[in-house]
Amino acid sequence: MATSLTLQCSLMSQQGFRTPPSALPSFGGRASSMSIRCQVGEQEPAPPQAPKTRAPKVVSTKFSDVLAFSGPAPERINGRLAMVGFAAAMAVELARGDDLAVQLANGGIPWFVLTAAVFSAASLIPLFKGVTVQSKSDGVMTADAELWNGRFAMLGLVALIFTEYLKGGPIV
């Protein structure tokens, strides 16, 4: 049984219970009396609540929801393509000494289109089947880590292009 404590304070009038004036602080020469009554009442305990269970999140598999601006596909696909693109651009630049513009001019565009198609299809098929990325992430390589790596790869590609433009050639 739980008990609660209720405090009730009331100012008593001059006719009621009086405390000796020496026991109360002086407020501008007026004497006032105060009494404090305490009452303990017993309350019945609240019924135990059932633990809240979360229903599994329903994932939409509609094309417009998957590819929406805030949907699961756009940033993830762009990040995956940026990770592959940045690694490939740096590898070719280190191996042959070609900057990004020369790489694209020397047959890089068909490779880019093929890679974009394969990665987009591989990323979209599980999403259209209702599989979430979070359900497949564990350990070090989580869904959030993939997003951050993709974001850094996008920034790396932009920095690579900007640096090569300012330098007038490849970085190495």
Buried (B, 14 or more C-beta within 10 A) or exposed (E): EEEEEEEEEEEEEEEEEBEEEEEBEEEEEEEBBEEEEEEEEEEEEEEEEEEEEEEEEEBEEEEEBBBEEEBBBBBBBBBBBBBBBBEBBBEBBEEEEBBBBBBBEEEBEEEBEEBBEEBBEEBBEBBEEEEEBEEEBEEEEBBEEBBEBBBBBBEBBEEBBEEBEEEEEBBE
